[in-house]
């Protein structure tokens, strides 16, 4: 099987966001794995409107050109790593809107997450998992949580001077577990999608 194409989606679009740092860190770890071909997908690059379609693209094609561009981009991938901040105990509004802008493009694919914040983005990641269920996605059991003293140590806004590579003892194992699980589920889902497509073609 060819390499798994994995998107690393940065969830915040704020000018002062922290998300670039963990995104680059998990990108390097993902691309160390021989099964993965990962790239960063930045919500800033898509200028998505607030969802205003007549219906989800599960029911009818989207009209907005930027929404279609987004759908086409995420369709390229076999799985996803969401790098998500926690805003008021949930994911960012930008990420929720991006998830809502597509439906069929997410279906039958796997994802994991890198959460960050005072509690490591734990509540945001858990909320993301429930959204993923509705989108017919598979969430990994493990995720990376950068929180507490670790978060302060690497966040420039809090005077942090360390890099995420300095936190290997704290978050290295969770990163490995997350990628292991993402590879397994993404490969399984990719094979199943291929089998479904072959069955459908044979029935034509």
N, C-alpha and C positions, 0 to 999 in steps of 0.2 A: 504494500500500500504506500502511496506517496505521502510525503510529509503532511502533517496536520497544519492547516492554516489557522492561526490563532490571532484574534484582534485583542489588543490591550486598549480598552476604552477609558479615556480620562473623563471623569464625570462632572468636573467643575469647569466653568468657563470664566471664572473671575480673573481679573488681571493679576491679583495677588495670590492666586491658588498655590497650594503646596503639591498638588497632584502630579506635576511633572517629575518630581524626585522619585516617588515610589514607582511611577510608570517606567522610568528608565531603568530602575533597579530590577523590577520583575521582567522587563524586556530582556535584559542581559541573562538572567537566570533561565528564562524560557528558551532562549536561543542557544543556550548551552546543551539543551536536550536534543539528541539526534532526531527525535520524532517530530519536532516542532519547527515551523517557520512562522515567527511572530512579528507583528508590526504594530505600531501605535496608531490608533484611530482617535483623533481629537475632535470633540464635539464643536469646538470653535470653528472648524473648517467647513461646517455644513449650514450654518445660519438657519437653523430650523425654526419655523414659526411655532407658536403654541398650536397644538393639535386642533385643526378646524375643518377636517374632512367630513363629508357626509356620513362616512362609516369607516371602520377599520378596513385595511386592505385584505382582510380575510373575506370581505363581502364584495368589495368593489375596488378598482384601481384608484390610487391617490391622484389628486389633481395637481398638488403643489410640486413644482419641479425639484425643489430642494429636498422634499420628503422622498421623492422617487430616487434622487441621487443617493440619499442616505440608505434607502432600502437596497439599492443595487450594491452599495459598498458592503453592507453587513452580510449580504448574500454570498460574498466571496469566501466566507470563513466557515470553518468546521467547529469552532468553539471560541469562547470569549473569556477574557479576564477583565472584570470591571474594577477600576481603581476609583474607590468611592469615599468621599468625605461623608460625615454624618451631620445633617442639618436638622435640628429639632427632632432627634430620634428617628430619622428616616434618611433616605437617599436624597440627593440634590434634585431640585425641580427640573434642572436641565436634563438629568439622566432619566427621570420619570417621563418627561416629554419625548425624549429620544426613543425610549422603549415603546411608548404609545404610538409613535409614528410608523411602526411596522408591526406585523404579526406573523404572517407566513414565513418571513425571512428568518425569524428566530426559532421556528418550530423544529423539534427533534434534534436539538444541538445542546451541547453542554457548556457550563460556565463555572468559573470560580471567581473569587474576589480578593482584593487587597483593600481593607478598610483602615481608615485612620481617623484619629480624634482622641478625646480624653478617655473614652472607653474602647478605643481601637476600632471605632466604627461598627461595633458589634450589632447594635440595633438596626443600623442601616443595612448591613449585610443580611440580617435575618429578614428584614422587610423585602430586600431584593430577591431573596429565595422565594417568598410567597408570590411575588410578581412573576418570577420565572415559571412557577407552576402554571399560572394562567396562560403564559405564552408557550406552553408545552415544551419547556426546557428541562434539562437535568442539572441540578446544582450539586457540586461536590460537597461532601461532608466537611472537609477542611477548608479554611480560608486563612489569610494572613491578617492579623490585627496589630496595628502599630498604635499603641496607646500609652497613657500614663507618662512615666519618666522617659520611656523610649521615644515617645512622640516629641516631648519637650527637648530631648537631646539632639534631635535631627531637624527640628523645625526652626528655620532662621528667625521667624517672628518671635520666638521665645528665647532667642539667644543661643540656639543649638549650634554646635560646631561639629558634631559627629556625622558620618555618612551611614546609610543603611547597611553597608557592608560591615560596619563596626558592631552591628546588632545581631550578628549571625547566631550567637548563643541564644538569643531571645526569639528570633523569628525565622531562623534558617530551616528548622525542622518543619514548621508549618508551611513554608514555601515549597519545600520538597514534597510534602504530603499532598498539597494542593495541586501541584503540577503532575504528580503521579496519577492522581484521581482524574484530573482533567484529560490527560492523555488516554487513560483507559476508556472513559465514557465518550470522549470525542471520537475515538477510533471505532467503538462499538456502534455509536449512532451513525457515523459515516458509512460503515458497512451495511447497516440496516437501511439507510436511505438509498444506497446503491441497489440493494436487493429489491426494494419497493419500486424503484424506477425501472429496473429490468423486467419485473413482473407486469407493470403497467404497459411497457412497450410491447411485451409479448402478447398482451391481451388486445392490442389494437388491430 
